[in-house]
Amino acid sequence: MRVSIGRALELTQLPRREEIGAYDWFDIEFSGTQVGKARCRLEADRLTIFSIMIYPEFERRGFARAVIDHFKEESDYIIADRVRCTAREFWLKLGFVAEGKDCFAWRRSRIDWAKKSN
């Protein structure tokens, strides 16, 4: 599945392959160039993000934020699992809350839910 998420940014979900684990992988592309990857697990009641990596030459352009914003539009509950200490501020700025040592979570508020339903 391929979806445009703005500014020539595209997110492509790759087919799940057991030989690389039970993860949902996403390629992140900008203007046809791969700029990063995300490793997640999509479940009925949540999205768990295990890693989101933007390649060094493409960092600090808002790509990771755009991907997370897209996930927040599509999900009601997101967990950022195994967050490195260097990435904690990133998740906090995006509205996630610490829920344990290396885990951050975001839940759609009732106000957001009402907006999504309309």
N, CA, C and O atoms as CSV, one atom per row, in Angstrom:
chain,resi,resn,atom,element,x,y,z
A,1,MET,N,N,0.848,-1.176,0.000
A,1,MET,CA,C,0.000,0.000,0.000
A,1,MET,C,C,0.895,1.241,0.000
A,1,MET,O,O,1.846,1.333,0.777
A,2,ARG,N,N,0.583,2.181,-0.870
A,2,ARG,CA,C,1.344,3.419,-0.986
A,2,ARG,C,C,0.386,4.582,-0.742
A,2,ARG,O,O,-0.719,4.621,-1.284
A,3,VAL,N,N,0.835,5.533,0.089
A,3,VAL,CA,C,-0.012,6.685,0.401
A,3,VAL,C,C,0.841,7.954,0.377
A,3,VAL,O,O,1.959,7.973,0.893
A,4,SER,N,N,0.303,9.006,-0.223
A,4,SER,CA,C,0.967,10.308,-0.215
A,4,SER,C,C,0.600,11.013,1.076
A,4,SER,O,O,-0.562,11.035,1.481
A,5,ILE,N,N,1.617,11.595,1.723
A,5,ILE,CA,C,1.345,12.278,2.985
A,5,ILE,C,C,1.815,13.730,2.943
A,5,ILE,O,O,2.099,14.330,3.980
A,6,GLY,N,N,1.893,14.285,1.739
A,6,GLY,CA,C,2.192,15.710,1.604
A,6,GLY,C,C,3.622,15.998,1.220
A,6,GLY,O,O,4.524,15.190,1.442
A,7,ARG,N,N,3.815,17.192,0.626
A,7,ARG,CA,C,5.149,17.674,0.246
A,7,ARG,C,C,5.953,16.649,-0.548
A,7,ARG,O,O,7.159,16.518,-0.339
A,8,ALA,N,N,5.313,15.928,-1.446
A,8,ALA,CA,C,5.978,14.905,-2.262
A,8,ALA,C,C,6.507,13.753,-1.415
A,8,ALA,O,O,7.391,13.019,-1.855
A,9,LEU,N,N,5.978,13.587,-0.209
A,9,LEU,CA,C,6.388,12.513,0.692
A,9,LEU,C,C,5.410,11.351,0.546
A,9,LEU,O,O,4.193,11.537,0.573
A,10,GLU,N,N,5.964,10.152,0.390
A,10,GLU,CA,C,5.131,8.959,0.254
A,10,GLU,C,C,5.566,7.898,1.249
A,10,GLU,O,O,6.744,7.765,1.578
A,11,LEU,N,N,4.585,7.153,1.713
A,11,LEU,CA,C,4.796,6.072,2.663
A,11,LEU,C,C,4.297,4.794,2.001
A,11,LEU,O,O,3.141,4.723,1.584
A,12,THR,N,N,5.156,3.786,1.902
A,12,THR,CA,C,4.794,2.526,1.265
A,12,THR,C,C,4.909,1.406,2.278
A,12,THR,O,O,5.984,1.157,2.824
A,13,GLN,N,N,3.787,0.727,2.528
A,13,GLN,CA,C,3.810,-0.426,3.423
A,13,GLN,C,C,4.241,-1.641,2.626
A,13,GLN,O,O,3.645,-1.965,1.599
A,14,LEU,N,N,5.280,-2.313,3.102
A,14,LEU,CA,C,5.791,-3.500,2.423
A,14,LEU,C,C,5.047,-4.737,2.919
A,14,LEU,O,O,4.584,-4.762,4.060
A,15,PRO,N,N,4.929,-5.758,2.079
A,15,PRO,CA,C,4.266,-6.999,2.530
A,15,PRO,C,C,5.028,-7.615,3.693
A,15,PRO,O,O,6.258,-7.594,3.725
A,16,ARG,N,N,4.285,-8.163,4.644
A,16,ARG,CA,C,4.905,-8.825,5.792
A,16,ARG,C,C,5.599,-10.093,5.340
A,16,ARG,O,O,5.034,-10.891,4.591
A,17,ARG,N,N,6.845,-10.276,5.805
A,17,ARG,CA,C,7.607,-11.479,5.482
A,17,ARG,C,C,8.156,-12.054,6.774
A,17,ARG,O,O,8.895,-11.386,7.497
A,18,GLU,N,N,7.798,-13.281,7.056
A,18,GLU,CA,C,8.198,-13.922,8.306
A,18,GLU,C,C,9.717,-14.006,8.465
A,18,GLU,O,O,10.222,-13.971,9.587
A,19,GLU,N,N,10.447,-14.117,7.354
A,19,GLU,CA,C,11.903,-14.249,7.474
A,19,GLU,C,C,12.570,-12.984,8.011
A,19,GLU,O,O,13.717,-13.037,8.456
A,20,ILE,N,N,11.870,-11.847,7.975
A,20,ILE,CA,C,12.426,-10.624,8.566
A,20,ILE,C,C,11.647,-10.216,9.818
A,20,ILE,O,O,11.774,-9.087,10.291
A,21,GLY,N,N,10.848,-11.132,10.346
A,21,GLY,CA,C,10.119,-10.873,11.579
A,21,GLY,C,C,8.679,-10.480,11.320
A,21,GLY,O,O,8.301,-10.158,10.194
A,22,ALA,N,N,7.897,-10.508,12.356
A,22,ALA,CA,C,6.465,-10.207,12.253
A,22,ALA,C,C,6.230,-8.704,12.393
A,22,ALA,O,O,5.457,-8.258,13.240
A,23,TYR,N,N,6.907,-7.941,11.551
A,23,TYR,CA,C,6.787,-6.491,11.589
A,23,TYR,C,C,6.153,-5.978,10.314
A,23,TYR,O,O,6.168,-6.646,9.280
A,24,ASP,N,N,5.604,-4.796,10.402
A,24,ASP,CA,C,5.109,-4.081,9.238
A,24,ASP,C,C,6.151,-3.006,8.930
A,24,ASP,O,O,6.369,-2.092,9.725
A,25,TRP,N,N,6.788,-3.126,7.769
A,25,TRP,CA,C,7.827,-2.188,7.358
A,25,TRP,C,C,7.244,-1.164,6.406
A,25,TRP,O,O,6.404,-1.484,5.565
A,26,PHE,N,N,7.695,0.062,6.548
A,26,PHE,CA,C,7.278,1.151,5.671
A,26,PHE,C,C,8.520,1.821,5.096
A,26,PHE,O,O,9.448,2.169,5.827
A,27,ASP,N,N,8.523,1.997,3.782
A,27,ASP,CA,C,9.552,2.814,3.147
A,27,ASP,C,C,9.040,4.246,3.127
A,27,ASP,O,O,7.859,4.489,2.879
A,28,ILE,N,N,9.935,5.191,3.390
A,28,ILE,CA,C,9.602,6.613,3.378
A,28,ILE,C,C,10.349,7.224,2.201
A,28,ILE,O,O,11.577,7.166,2.143
A,29,GLU,N,N,9.604,7.814,1.258
A,29,GLU,CA,C,10.214,8.376,0.061
A,29,GLU,C,C,9.828,9.840,-0.108
A,29,GLU,O,O,8.707,10.248,0.196
A,30,PHE,N,N,10.782,10.611,-0.598
A,30,PHE,CA,C,10.544,12.022,-0.909
A,30,PHE,C,C,10.952,12.244,-2.360
A,30,PHE,O,O,12.106,12.033,-2.733
A,31,SER,N,N,9.989,12.673,-3.172
A,31,SER,CA,C,10.233,12.918,-4.602
A,31,SER,C,C,10.910,11.728,-5.282
A,31,SER,O,O,11.804,11.902,-6.111
A,32,GLY,N,N,10.475,10.517,-4.922
A,32,GLY,CA,C,10.992,9.314,-5.550
A,32,GLY,C,C,12.289,8.768,-4.975
A,32,GLY,O,O,12.791,7.749,-5.450
A,33,THR,N,N,12.841,9.427,-3.962
A,33,THR,CA,C,14.075,8.971,-3.329
A,33,THR,C,C,13.767,8.436,-1.937
A,33,THR,O,O,13.099,9.101,-1.146
A,34,GLN,N,N,14.254,7.232,-1.638
A,34,GLN,CA,C,14.031,6.696,-0.305
A,34,GLN,C,C,14.846,7.492,0.701
A,34,GLN,O,O,16.061,7.637,0.565
A,35,VAL,N,N,14.142,8.015,1.731
A,35,VAL,CA,C,14.792,8.841,2.751
A,35,VAL,C,C,14.794,8.178,4.118
A,35,VAL,O,O,15.426,8.681,5.047
A,36,GLY,N,N,14.088,7.040,4.257
A,36,GLY,CA,C,14.064,6.371,5.544
A,36,GLY,C,C,13.175,5.150,5.550
A,36,GLY,O,O,12.646,4.734,4.519
A,37,LYS,N,N,13.020,4.575,6.752
A,37,LYS,CA,C,12.192,3.382,6.964
A,37,LYS,C,C,11.542,3.474,8.343
A,37,LYS,O,O,12.046,4.147,9.243
A,38,ALA,N,N,10.428,2.791,8.484
A,38,ALA,CA,C,9.789,2.656,9.791
A,38,ALA,C,C,9.469,1.176,9.999
A,38,ALA,O,O,9.023,0.489,9.081
A,39,ARG,N,N,9.705,0.701,11.219
A,39,ARG,CA,C,9.397,-0.687,11.589
A,39,ARG,C,C,8.314,-0.636,12.646
A,39,ARG,O,O,8.516,-0.094,13.733
A,40,CYS,N,N,7.166,-1.202,12.322
A,40,CYS,CA,C,5.982,-1.081,13.183
A,40,CYS,C,C,5.290,-2.436,13.307
A,40,CYS,O,O,5.701,-3.428,12.706
A,41,ARG,N,N,4.238,-2.441,14.098
A,41,ARG,CA,C,3.314,-3.566,14.138
A,41,ARG,C,C,1.907,-2.984,14.191
A,41,ARG,O,O,1.534,-2.289,15.135
A,42,LEU,N,N,1.137,-3.290,13.147
A,42,LEU,CA,C,-0.258,-2.848,13.075
A,42,LEU,C,C,-1.137,-3.915,13.711
A,42,LEU,O,O,-1.105,-5.082,13.321
A,43,GLU,N,N,-1.925,-3.490,14.703
A,43,GLU,CA,C,-2.863,-4.400,15.351
A,43,GLU,C,C,-4.233,-3.725,15.346
A,43,GLU,O,O,-4.342,-2.532,15.061
A,44,ALA,N,N,-5.258,-4.482,15.657
A,44,ALA,CA,C,-6.621,-3.949,15.598
A,44,ALA,C,C,-6.807,-2.727,16.494
A,44,ALA,O,O,-7.516,-1.792,16.122
A,45,ASP,N,N,-6.185,-2.723,17.659
A,45,ASP,CA,C,-6.437,-1.649,18.618
A,45,ASP,C,C,-5.268,-0.680,18.797
A,45,ASP,O,O,-5.353,0.239,19.612
A,46,ARG,N,N,-4.164,-0.873,18.037
A,46,ARG,CA,C,-3.007,0.010,18.236
A,46,ARG,C,C,-2.008,-0.121,17.093
A,46,ARG,O,O,-2.035,-1.064,16.302
A,47,LEU,N,N,-1.136,0.863,17.048
A,47,LEU,CA,C,0.031,0.829,16.183
A,47,LEU,C,C,1.236,0.947,17.100
A,47,LEU,O,O,1.335,1.897,17.877
A,48,THR,N,N,2.147,-0.004,17.016
A,48,THR,CA,C,3.379,0.064,17.800
A,48,THR,C,C,4.516,0.396,16.847
A,48,THR,O,O,4.721,-0.290,15.846
A,49,ILE,N,N,5.256,1.456,17.168
A,49,ILE,CA,C,6.402,1.863,16.367
A,49,ILE,C,C,7.654,1.420,17.116
A,49,ILE,O,O,7.913,1.860,18.236
A,50,PHE,N,N,8.423,0.545,16.481
A,50,PHE,CA,C,9.661,0.066,17.089
A,50,PHE,C,C,10.847,0.917,16.660
A,50,PHE,O,O,11.801,1.096,17.418
A,51,SER,N,N,10.783,1.438,15.446
A,51,SER,CA,C,11.841,2.347,15.006
A,51,SER,C,C,11.357,3.157,13.813
A,51,SER,O,O,10.581,2.682,12.984
A,52,ILE,N,N,11.826,4.362,13.756
A,52,ILE,CA,C,11.649,5.193,12.577
A,52,ILE,C,C,13.010,5.818,12.331
A,52,ILE,O,O,13.566,6.506,13.187
A,53,MET,N,N,13.532,5.560,11.136
A,53,MET,CA,C,14.883,6.029,10.833
A,53,MET,C,C,14.856,6.835,9.545
A,53,MET,O,O,14.429,6.353,8.496
A,54,ILE,N,N,15.313,8.050,9.646
A,54,ILE,CA,C,15.531,8.888,8.480
A,54,ILE,C,C,17.039,8.874,8.231
A,54,ILE,O,O,17.828,9.105,9.146
A,55,TYR,N,N,17.426,8.606,6.999
A,55,TYR,CA,C,18.849,8.526,6.677
A,55,TYR,C,C,19.522,9.867,6.976
A,55,TYR,O,O,18.925,10.922,6.762
A,56,PRO,N,N,20.759,9.829,7.467
A,56,PRO,CA,C,21.435,11.048,7.946
A,56,PRO,C,C,21.400,12.227,6.977
A,56,PRO,O,O,21.224,13.366,7.407
A,57,GLU,N,N,21.561,11.979,5.692
A,57,GLU,CA,C,21.582,13.096,4.740
A,57,GLU,C,C,20.214,13.753,4.540
A,57,GLU,O,O,20.113,14.795,3.892
A,58,PHE,N,N,19.148,13.135,5.104
A,58,PHE,CA,C,17.802,13.683,4.969
A,58,PHE,C,C,17.202,14.111,6.307
A,58,PHE,O,O,16.034,14.496,6.365
A,59,GLU,N,N,17.983,14.046,7.371
A,59,GLU,CA,C,17.473,14.418,8.692
A,59,GLU,C,C,17.166,15.907,8.774
A,59,GLU,O,O,17.663,16.709,7.984
A,60,ARG,N,N,16.334,16.254,9.752
A,60,ARG,CA,C,15.976,17.633,10.084
A,60,ARG,C,C,15.221,18.357,8.969
A,60,ARG,O,O,15.351,19.568,8.794
A,61,ARG,N,N,14.425,17.583,8.216
A,61,ARG,CA,C,13.575,18.172,7.172
A,61,ARG,C,C,12.091,17.937,7.456
A,61,ARG,O,O,11.233,18.272,6.638
A,62,GLY,N,N,11.797,17.357,8.626
A,62,GLY,CA,C,10.408,17.141,9.012
A,62,GLY,C,C,9.794,15.849,8.511
A,62,GLY,O,O,8.587,15.649,8.652
A,63,PHE,N,N,10.593,14.967,7.928
A,63,PHE,CA,C,10.044,13.729,7.387
A,63,PHE,C,C,9.494,12.812,8.481
A,63,PHE,O,O,8.395,12.278,8.337
A,64,ALA,N,N,10.234,12.625,9.560
A,64,ALA,CA,C,9.764,11.746,10.647
A,64,ALA,C,C,8.485,12.311,11.267
A,64,ALA,O,O,7.537,11.570,11.531
A,65,ARG,N,N,8.464,13.609,11.494
A,65,ARG,CA,C,7.267,14.248,12.048
A,65,ARG,C,C,6.067,14.041,11.126
A,65,ARG,O,O,4.969,13.744,11.597
A,66,ALA,N,N,6.265,14.195,9.820
A,66,ALA,CA,C,5.163,14.009,8.866
A,66,ALA,C,C,4.634,12.579,8.895
A,66,ALA,O,O,3.425,12.364,8.808
A,67,VAL,N,N,5.527,11.603,9.017
A,67,VAL,CA,C,5.106,10.203,9.086
A,67,VAL,C,C,4.305,9.960,10.369
A,67,VAL,O,O,3.251,9.325,10.334
A,68,ILE,N,N,4.802,10.460,11.487
A,68,ILE,CA,C,4.086,10.275,12.757
A,68,ILE,C,C,2.737,10.990,12.711
A,68,ILE,O,O,1.741,10.445,13.185
A,69,ASP,N,N,2.687,12.189,12.154
A,69,ASP,CA,C,1.403,12.897,12.020
A,69,ASP,C,C,0.421,12.085,11.180
A,69,ASP,O,O,-0.771,12.037,11.485
A,70,HIS,N,N,0.917,11.453,10.131
A,70,HIS,CA,C,0.046,10.591,9.315
A,70,HIS,C,C,-0.458,9.406,10.137
A,70,HIS,O,O,-1.645,9.082,10.097
A,71,PHE,N,N,0.433,8.764,10.876
A,71,PHE,CA,C,0.015,7.643,11.723
A,71,PHE,C,C,-1.038,8.099,12.738
A,71,PHE,O,O,-1.974,7.357,13.036
A,72,LYS,N,N,-0.885,9.312,13.266
A,72,LYS,CA,C,-1.855,9.828,14.242
A,72,LYS,C,C,-3.217,10.071,13.593
A,72,LYS,O,O,-4.241,9.956,14.267
A,73,GLU,N,N,-3.254,10.402,12.313
A,73,GLU,CA,C,-4.531,10.560,11.608
A,73,GLU,C,C,-5.231,9.224,11.421
A,73,GLU,O,O,-6.460,9.156,11.390
A,74,GLU,N,N,-4.444,8.163,11.296
A,74,GLU,CA,C,-4.984,6.837,10.982
A,74,GLU,C,C,-5.233,5.961,12.203
A,74,GLU,O,O,-5.958,4.970,12.108
A,75,SER,N,N,-4.654,6.301,13.337
A,75,SER,CA,C,-4.703,5.435,14.520
A,75,SER,C,C,-5.284,6.181,15.716
A,75,SER,O,O,-5.201,7.406,15.799
A,76,ASP,N,N,-5.869,5.432,16.632
A,76,ASP,CA,C,-6.390,6.014,17.861
A,76,ASP,C,C,-5.433,5.835,19.031
A,76,ASP,O,O,-5.518,6.550,20.030
A,77,TYR,N,N,-4.525,4.876,18.900
A,77,TYR,CA,C,-3.582,4.581,19.988
A,77,TYR,C,C,-2.258,4.163,19.361
A,77,TYR,O,O,-2.204,3.211,18.583
A,78,ILE,N,N,-1.193,4.880,19.705
A,78,ILE,CA,C,0.134,4.596,19.164
A,78,ILE,C,C,1.117,4.443,20.316
A,78,ILE,O,O,1.124,5.234,21.259
A,79,ILE,N,N,1.937,3.420,20.220
A,79,ILE,CA,C,3.005,3.194,21.192
A,79,ILE,C,C,4.339,3.333,20.468
A,79,ILE,O,O,4.551,2.720,19.422
A,80,ALA,N,N,5.228,4.133,21.021
A,80,ALA,CA,C,6.614,4.194,20.551
A,80,ALA,C,C,7.408,3.351,21.541
A,80,ALA,O,O,7.611,3.753,22.687
A,81,ASP,N,N,7.850,2.197,21.099
A,81,ASP,CA,C,8.488,1.224,21.978
A,81,ASP,C,C,10.003,1.264,21.808
A,81,ASP,O,O,10.511,1.496,20.711
A,82,ARG,N,N,10.713,1.037,22.905
A,82,ARG,CA,C,12.180,0.972,22.911
A,82,ARG,C,C,12.809,2.281,22.432
A,82,ARG,O,O,13.725,2.279,21.610
A,83,VAL,N,N,12.307,3.385,22.954
A,83,VAL,CA,C,12.786,4.711,22.561
A,83,VAL,C,C,14.156,4.981,23.191
A,83,VAL,O,O,14.342,4.833,24.399
A,84,ARG,N,N,15.100,5.378,22.347
A,84,ARG,CA,C,16.434,5.728,22.846
A,84,ARG,C,C,16.371,7.053,23.592
A,84,ARG,O,O,15.512,7.890,23.313
A,85,CYS,N,N,17.275,7.238,24.534
A,85,CYS,CA,C,17.275,8.477,25.323
A,85,CYS,C,C,17.465,9.700,24.439
A,85,CYS,O,O,16.978,10.777,24.782
A,86,THR,N,N,18.154,9.568,23.317
A,86,THR,CA,C,18.366,10.706,22.415
A,86,THR,C,C,17.107,11.087,21.639
A,86,THR,O,O,17.057,12.160,21.037
A,87,ALA,N,N,16.088,10.223,21.645
A,87,ALA,CA,C,14.861,10.489,20.893
A,87,ALA,C,C,13.677,10.864,21.783
A,87,ALA,O,O,12.594,11.142,21.269
A,88,ARG,N,N,13.855,10.879,23.071
A,88,ARG,CA,C,12.724,11.147,23.982
A,88,ARG,C,C,12.066,12.495,23.720
A,88,ARG,O,O,10.838,12.586,23.697
A,89,GLU,N,N,12.856,13.537,23.523
A,89,GLU,CA,C,12.299,14.874,23.282
A,89,GLU,C,C,11.459,14.912,22.012
A,89,GLU,O,O,10.439,15.599,21.959
A,90,PHE,N,N,11.886,14.176,20.989
A,90,PHE,CA,C,11.128,14.090,19.738
A,90,PHE,C,C,9.708,13.604,20.012
A,90,PHE,O,O,8.739,14.216,19.560
A,91,TRP,N,N,9.587,12.510,20.751
A,91,TRP,CA,C,8.272,11.932,21.022
A,91,TRP,C,C,7.438,12.851,21.909
A,91,TRP,O,O,6.231,12.979,21.703
A,92,LEU,N,N,8.064,13.486,22.884
A,92,LEU,CA,C,7.329,14.419,23.752
A,92,LEU,C,C,6.789,15.604,22.953
A,92,LEU,O,O,5.658,16.032,23.180
A,93,LYS,N,N,7.581,16.137,22.024
A,93,LYS,CA,C,7.136,17.263,21.191
A,93,LYS,C,C,5.940,16.898,20.325
A,93,LYS,O,O,5.141,17.761,19.960
A,94,LEU,N,N,5.822,15.614,20.000
A,94,LEU,CA,C,4.710,15.159,19.162
A,94,LEU,C,C,3.480,14.762,19.978
A,94,LEU,O,O,2.525,14.206,19.435
A,95,GLY,N,N,3.502,15.047,21.279
A,95,GLY,CA,C,2.329,14.802,22.105
A,95,GLY,C,C,2.276,13.436,22.760
A,95,GLY,O,O,1.249,13.064,23.328
A,96,PHE,N,N,3.361,12.684,22.691
A,96,PHE,CA,C,3.408,11.383,23.346
A,96,PHE,C,C,3.743,11.572,24.824
A,96,PHE,O,O,4.355,12.565,25.217
A,97,VAL,N,N,3.331,10.604,25.627
A,97,VAL,CA,C,3.542,10.644,27.075
A,97,VAL,C,C,4.357,9.417,27.475
A,97,VAL,O,O,4.118,8.313,26.985
A,98,ALA,N,N,5.319,9.623,28.368
A,98,ALA,CA,C,6.135,8.501,28.838
A,98,ALA,C,C,5.261,7.521,29.611
A,98,ALA,O,O,4.497,7.914,30.492
A,99,GLU,N,N,5.384,6.252,29.271
A,99,GLU,CA,C,4.656,5.183,29.962
A,99,GLU,C,C,5.636,4.060,30.259
A,99,GLU,O,O,5.522,2.959,29.720
A,100,GLY,N,N,6.572,4.345,31.100
A,100,GLY,CA,C,7.609,3.368,31.413
A,100,GLY,C,C,8.955,3.892,30.977
A,100,GLY,O,O,9.069,5.005,30.463
A,101,LYS,N,N,9.969,3.083,31.187
A,101,LYS,CA,C,11.352,3.509,30.948
A,101,LYS,C,C,11.609,3.921,29.493
A,101,LYS,O,O,12.119,5.014,29.243
A,102,ASP,N,N,11.268,3.073,28.553
A,102,ASP,CA,C,11.574,3.324,27.147
A,102,ASP,C,C,10.340,3.310,26.258
A,102,ASP,O,O,10.445,3.053,25.059
A,103,CYS,N,N,9.186,3.580,26.825
A,103,CYS,CA,C,7.936,3.489,26.091
A,103,CYS,C,C,7.171,4.815,26.186
A,103,CYS,O,O,7.023,5.384,27.268
A,104,PHE,N,N,6.691,5.292,25.037
A,104,PHE,CA,C,5.887,6.505,24.974
A,104,PHE,C,C,4.588,6.169,24.263
A,104,PHE,O,O,4.571,5.314,23.378
A,105,ALA,N,N,3.507,6.827,24.636
A,105,ALA,CA,C,2.211,6.516,24.039
A,105,ALA,C,C,1.458,7.787,23.686
A,105,ALA,O,O,1.627,8.833,24.312
A,106,TRP,N,N,0.621,7.662,22.661
A,106,TRP,CA,C,-0.270,8.735,22.231
A,106,TRP,C,C,-1.660,8.130,22.057
A,106,TRP,O,O,-1.827,7.079,21.438
A,107,ARG,N,N,-2.651,8.819,22.617
A,107,ARG,CA,C,-4.043,8.381,22.464
A,107,ARG,C,C,-4.860,9.541,21.919
A,107,ARG,O,O,-4.701,10.690,22.329
A,108,ARG,N,N,-5.739,9.206,20.983
A,108,ARG,CA,C,-6.621,10.233,20.427
A,108,ARG,C,C,-7.540,10.730,21.541
A,108,ARG,O,O,-8.151,9.932,22.252
A,109,SER,N,N,-7.633,12.037,21.686
A,109,SER,CA,C,-8.517,12.608,22.699
A,109,SER,C,C,-9.956,12.547,22.218
A,109,SER,O,O,-10.213,12.310,21.038
A,110,ARG,N,N,-10.879,12.759,23.117
A,110,ARG,CA,C,-12.298,12.774,22.736
A,110,ARG,C,C,-12.582,13.870,21.727
A,110,ARG,O,O,-13.406,13.687,20.830
A,111,ILE,N,N,-11.913,15.008,21.858
A,111,ILE,CA,C,-12.095,16.109,20.914
A,111,ILE,C,C,-11.582,15.692,19.542
A,111,ILE,O,O,-12.244,15.924,18.531
A,112,ASP,N,N,-10.394,15.073,19.507
A,112,ASP,CA,C,-9.850,14.588,18.237
A,112,ASP,C,C,-10.761,13.527,17.626
A,112,ASP,O,O,-10.956,13.498,16.411
A,113,TRP,N,N,-11.312,12.667,18.457
A,113,TRP,CA,C,-12.200,11.614,17.982
A,113,TRP,C,C,-13.431,12.214,17.312
A,113,TRP,O,O,-13.859,11.741,16.259
A,114,ALA,N,N,-14.002,13.259,17.921
A,114,ALA,CA,C,-15.171,13.917,17.350
A,114,ALA,C,C,-14.831,14.540,16.001
A,114,ALA,O,O,-15.634,14.464,15.071
A,115,LYS,N,N,-13.659,15.153,15.878
A,115,LYS,CA,C,-13.234,15.748,14.605
A,115,LYS,C,C,-13.066,14.679,13.540
A,115,LYS,O,O,-13.450,14.879,12.388
A,116,LYS,N,N,-12.491,13.538,13.923
A,116,LYS,CA,C,-12.267,12.453,12.979
A,116,LYS,C,C,-13.592,11.868,12.486
A,116,LYS,O,O,-13.696,11.454,11.332
A,117,SER,N,N,-14.595,11.833,13.352
A,117,SER,CA,C,-15.891,11.237,13.009
A,117,SER,C,C,-16.694,12.104,12.064
A,117,SER,O,O,-17.543,11.598,11.330
A,118,ASN,N,N,-16.442,13.400,12.069
A,118,ASN,CA,C,-17.234,14.318,11.197
A,118,ASN,C,C,-16.735,14.390,9.805
A,118,ASN,O,O,-17.300,15.112,8.983
